[in-house]
Amino acid sequence: MSCLHRARSMGHHVGCGNSYPRSKTTPVAAHGPRPGPTPSKTVKTEVLAVAVEQKSEAKFKATQAKARRDGVETLTQKDIEGLSLEQIKQLRGY
């Protein structure tokens, strides 16, 4: 019996001169899909998204008030930083 046949009969995989025992476990993918996010993570993500949206809306309203009070030309880069293109267009009156 050659080395190749002996190795295979002993449960070893032979390739490129290396041999190692074959794994007896099933691949992870065979256990099914990974579970989705837990409800608590989903809720936290949604709460965070709402908080960010509210903060963005508050900044827009403050910038809008400054533009009305002092004029659009007085707005600085810091004033419009983080605003969407649509919000900036609205400030300019487009």
Secondary structure, DSSP 8 states (H G I E B T S, - for coil): --HHHHHHHTTEEEETTEEEE---S--GGGG-------HHHHHHHHHHHHHHHHHHHHHHHHHHHHHHHH-GGG--HHHHTT--HHHHHHHHT-
